[in-house]
Amino acid sequence: PFHKIVNIPNKYVGHIIGSKGSRIKSIEHSCRCKIWYDKTTKSFHIAGDSISQVNIAKNFIIKALNNTINNINHYNNYPKYNSKINKTNKYFAII
């Protein structure tokens, strides 16, 4: 068996695992690997029968991390609307 370790920042671990482990289970199923998160080393462990399966699973985890970071950054760049009405044009002001 082949084994890889992928380190991911703690604040994104919940997003990578998904609700009830759904995202990790789908990666495991598509790559035919076993993936688990070790809290002591704060990393994902991937084990599989071939090196290609393990590398594909690692790439899926990294892609999921990049999608998560892009979604969070995109959400944080939305304009925030102020509830106070701007007196000059009577519309909501964008802060």
Secondary structure, DSSP 4 states (H G I P E B T S, - for coil): -EEEEEE--GGGHHHHH-GGGHHHHHHHHHHTEEEEEETTTTEEEEEESSHHHHHHHHHHHHHHHHHHHHHHHHHHTSPPEEEEEPTTTSSEEE-
